[in-house]
Amino acid sequence: MDVAGVRILVGPGRSLAVVVFVIGGVALGTVSGLVPGLHANNFALLLAAAASEIPGPPLLIGVAMLSAGVVHTFLDAVPALALGVPDAAMAATALPGHRLVIAGQGYEAIRLSALGSGLAVAVALPLAVPVTRVMTAVYPTLRSHLTLVLAGVVVLLVATERSARAAAAGFGTFAASTGLGALTLDLSPAAPLGTGGMLTPLFAGLFGAPVLVDALDGAGVPEQADPAIASSRRAVFGMAAAGALAGAAVGYLPGVSSAIAAVAVLTVTPGGAGDRGYVVATSGVNTANTLFALFALVALRQPRTGVLVAFDEVGAPLNLPLLVAAAALASVAGFVLVLALGDRYLRVVGRMDYRRLSLAVLALLVCISALFAGVVGVGTFLVSAALGLVPVRFGARRVHLMGVLIGPLALGL
């Protein structure tokens, strides 16, 4: 299979147009990355719906979508670190990035996230073609045994919990989220913006709202210390490279999320990598996934992310060299933007009334759910938020909530 067997046209005018659309995508990805509850998928689907009104060929619209998706994977770590920071007494059950913020290492966490994403791009790009050849060869076997593969993922997640109580809670959470996904994923509710679908309220409720609810009585972002990175260069590069390779699996296997891949990476890491390793690995998986999913679309003609679903909908040609160049340019922009905006974001949030801020973001998530899925979306958001509170109460990881996708897919629903 020749994944790069495409013709690329080069010219000053065309190059300028590509750069303009990349910049437009960078701007959209910056907004979606920094606004809680928004995703590049939302903007990509809106662009797909309005494609006929946008001046430019489908390829350039696709370039903007892809650039937005890449930049989003760099910047979405910033609000994830700044918002939903619990009280220090809850640090043991907090997300790894929040534990670093509570310890005053938020600036370091931002830099670790930027390095995780940036290094993952550097690793993924030269490996994309050989990895794609391998994955294309084994994909028919994986696809025919997808239920067993996903069942293995579930067993791995449950077996690696820290106690029998947490494992039982994790399995129960997975089963409940599977039921929620089976009931809601195929719904097409009337909504002001009919391009969002049910994933927006589901993920905002399962993963966004619980973190904010737990943080309502928290002290917010404390004073942050020196941004120097405590981890060694070898450790950072190693975790980013592992994240990039795990991102290949996420890019090719439906239902497997970046968080699941990061857990798998940390499970096989000798001695564990701690909170810093988790931040690097998760960022690396998240960004590498976007790149490998592009190659998967070229090789298998199956979009694996919302951005690439929208890309496919506008009928953009798969000009792989041009798209890879656009993604690389967007990666550079994303890396610079994280460093330029991350510390300021933390400082601004740290000066605000944290309880009011958390309530305002929760209200924003409700509004976003209503915009993309109407009244049904709001109801789904509330149910998802209640379910999302369960795992941490029993000491289990939130990643079991990914049953909302994995479960229905494994059961063929």
Residue pairs with C-beta under 8 A, 6 or more apart in sequence:
1 133
1 136
1 299
3 129
3 132
3 133
3 295
3 298
3 299
3 320
4 129
4 320
4 321
6 318
6 319
6 320
6 321
7 319
8 319
8 321
8 322
17 56
17 60
18 60
18 63
18 322
18 325
18 326
19 329
21 56
21 60
21 61
21 63
21 64
21 67
21 326
22 63
22 64
22 67
22 326
22 329
22 330
22 333
24 64
24 67
25 63
25 64
25 65
25 66
25 67
25 68
25 69
25 70
25 71
25 326
25 330
26 67
26 68
26 71
26 330
26 333
26 334
26 337
28 40
28 43
28 64
28 67
28 68
28 71
29 40
29 43
29 67
29 68
29 69
29 70
29 71
29 72
29 74
29 75
29 330
29 334
30 71
30 75
30 337
30 341
31 38
31 43
32 38
32 39
32 40
32 42
32 43
32 68
32 72
32 76
33 40
33 71
33 72
33 73
33 74
33 75
33 76
33 78
33 79
34 75
34 78
34 79
34 341
34 345
35 79
35 364
36 79
36 83
36 208
36 361
36 364
36 365
37 200
37 204
37 208
37 361
37 364
37 365
37 368
38 368
39 72
39 76
39 200
39 203
39 306
40 65
40 68
40 69
40 71
40 72
40 306
40 307
41 69
41 199
41 305
41 306
41 307
41 309
41 310
42 195
42 196
42 200
42 306
42 372
43 65
43 68
44 65
44 68
44 69
44 306
44 307
44 309
44 310
44 311
45 195
45 196
45 197
45 306
45 309
45 310
45 313
46 193
46 195
47 54
47 61
47 64
47 65
47 310
47 314
48 61
48 65
48 195
48 310
48 311
48 313
48 314
49 194
49 195
51 58
51 61
51 313
51 314
54 61
58 314
58 315
58 316
58 317
59 316
59 317
59 319
59 322
61 314
61 316
62 311
62 314
62 316
62 323
63 316
63 322
63 323
63 326
65 307
65 310
65 311
65 314
65 316
66 290
66 294
66 307
66 308
66 311
66 323
66 326
66 327
66 330
67 326
67 327
67 329
67 330
67 333
68 307
68 330
69 290
69 305
69 307
69 308
70 287
70 290
70 291
70 327
70 330
70 331
70 334
71 330
71 333
71 334
71 337
73 117
73 283
73 286
73 287
73 289
73 290
73 334
74 113
74 114
74 117
74 118
74 283
74 287
74 331
74 334
74 335
74 337
74 338
75 334
75 337
75 338
75 341
76 286
77 97
77 109
77 110
77 113
77 117
77 279
77 283
77 338
77 342
78 110
78 113
78 338
78 341
78 342
78 345
78 346
79 345
80 95
80 97
81 97
81 98
81 100
81 101
81 106
81 109
81 110
81 113
81 342
81 346
82 101
82 106
82 221
82 345
82 346
82 349
82 350
83 211
83 212
83 215
83 349
83 357
83 358
83 361
84 95
84 98
84 208
84 211
84 212
84 214
84 215
84 358
85 94
85 98
85 101
85 102
85 215
85 218
85 219
85 220
85 221
85 354
86 93
86 94
86 98
86 102
86 214
86 215
86 218
87 217
87 218
87 219
88 102
88 219
90 214
90 218
91 98
91 99
91 102
91 103
93 392
93 395
94 102
95 211
95 398
96 274
96 275
96 278
96 279
97 109
97 113
97 275
97 278
97 279
98 211
99 275
100 106
100 108
100 109
100 275
100 276
100 279
101 109
101 221
101 222
101 224
101 346
102 222
104 222
104 223
104 224
104 225
105 224
105 225
105 230
106 221
106 224
106 346
107 224
107 225
107 226
107 227
107 342
107 343
107 346
108 225
108 226
108 227
108 228
108 229
108 230
108 276
109 276
109 279
110 227
110 338
110 339
110 342
110 343
110 346
111 227
111 229
111 339
111 342
112 229
112 231
112 236
112 276
112 279
112 280
112 283
113 279
113 280
113 283
113 338
113 342
114 283
114 335
114 338
114 339
114 342
115 229
115 236
115 240
115 280
115 283
116 236
116 239
116 240
116 243
116 279
116 280
116 281
116 282
116 283
116 284
116 287
117 283
117 284
117 286
117 287
117 331
117 334
117 335
117 338
118 240
118 287
118 331
118 335
119 236
119 237
119 240
119 241
119 244
119 284
120 240
120 241
120 243
120 244
120 247
120 283
120 284
120 285
120 287
120 288
121 244
121 287
121 288
121 291
121 327
121 328
121 331
123 240
123 241
123 244
123 245
123 284
123 288
124 244
124 247
124 248
124 287
124 288
124 291
124 292
125 291
125 324
125 328
127 244
127 245
127 248
128 291
128 292
128 295
128 324
129 295
131 245
131 248
131 292
131 295
132 292
132 295
132 296
132 298
132 299
135 248
135 252
135 296
135 299
136 299
136 300
139 252
139 300
142 149
142 252
142 253
146 253
146 254
146 409
146 410
147 410
147 411
147 412
149 253
150 255
150 256
150 406
150 409
150 410
151 410
153 256
153 260
153 406
154 171
154 174
154 403
154 406
154 410
156 263
156 264
156 267
157 170
157 174
157 260
157 263
157 397
157 399
157 400
158 167
158 170
158 171
158 174
158 400
159 167
160 263
160 267
161 167
161 170
161 395
161 396
161 397
162 395
163 395
165 394
165 395
166 394
166 395
166 396
166 397
167 396
168 394
169 390
169 391
169 393
169 394
169 395
169 396
170 391
170 396
170 397
170 400
171 400
172 390
173 387
173 390
173 391
173 396
173 400
173 401
173 403
174 400
174 401
174 402
174 403
174 406
174 407
175 403
175 407
176 387
176 390
176 403
177 206
177 387
177 400
177 401
177 402
177 403
177 404
177 407
178 403
178 404
178 406
178 407
178 408
178 411
179 407
180 202
180 380
180 383
180 384
180 387
180 404
181 202
181 403
181 404
181 405
181 407
181 408
181 413
182 407
182 408
182 411
182 413
184 198
184 202
184 380
185 198
185 199
185 202
185 404
185 405
185 408
187 198
187 373
187 376
188 197
189 198
189 373
189 374
189 375
189 376
189 377
190 374
191 370
191 371
191 372
191 373
191 374
191 377
192 370
192 371
192 374
193 371
193 372
195 372
196 371
196 372
196 373
196 377
197 372
197 373
198 373
198 376
198 377
198 380
199 306
200 368
200 369
200 372
200 373
200 377
201 368
201 369
201 372
201 373
201 377
201 378
201 380
201 381
201 384
202 380
202 381
202 384
202 404
203 384
204 365
204 368
204 369
204 381
204 384
205 365
205 369
205 380
205 381
205 382
205 383
205 384
205 385
205 387
205 388
206 384
206 385
206 387
206 388
206 398
206 401
206 404
207 388
207 398
207 401
208 361
208 365
209 362
209 365
209 381
209 384
209 385
209 388
210 385
210 388
210 389
210 392
210 398
212 358
212 361
212 362
212 365
213 358
213 362
213 385
213 389
214 389
214 392
215 354
215 358
216 355
216 358
216 359
217 355
218 354
219 354
220 349
220 350
220 352
220 354
220 357
221 346
221 349
221 350
221 354
222 350
223 350
224 343
224 346
224 347
224 350
227 343
229 236
230 276
231 276
231 277
231 280
235 273
235 276
235 277
236 280
239 265
239 269
239 273
239 277
239 280
239 281
239 284
240 280
240 281
240 283
240 284
241 284
242 265
242 269
242 281
242 284
243 261
243 262
243 265
243 280
243 281
243 282
243 283
243 284
243 285
243 288
244 284
244 285
244 288
245 288
246 261
246 262
246 264
246 265
246 281
246 284
246 285
246 288
247 258
247 261
247 284
247 285
247 286
247 287
247 288
247 289
247 291
247 292
248 288
248 292
249 256
249 261
250 256
250 257
250 258
250 260
250 261
250 285
250 288
250 289
250 292
250 293
250 304
251 288
251 289
251 290
251 291
251 292
251 293
251 295
251 296
251 304
252 292
252 296
252 300
252 304
254 304
254 409
255 402
255 405
255 406
255 409
255 410
256 406
257 399
257 402
257 405
258 282
258 285
258 286
258 289
259 282
259 398
259 399
259 402
260 399
260 402
261 285
261 289
262 278
262 281
262 282
262 285
263 397
263 399
265 281
265 285
266 272
266 273
266 277
266 278
266 281
269 277
273 280
273 281
287 331
287 334
289 304
289 305
290 305
290 307
290 327
291 324
291 327
293 303
293 304
293 305
293 308
294 308
294 320
294 323
294 324
294 327
295 320
296 302
296 304
297 303
297 304
297 308
297 311
297 312
297 318
298 318
298 320
303 309
303 311
303 312
349 357
365 381
366 378
366 381
369 377
369 378
369 380
369 381
370 377
370 378
373 380
384 404
387 401
388 398
388 401
391 397
391 398
391 400
391 401
392 398
407 413
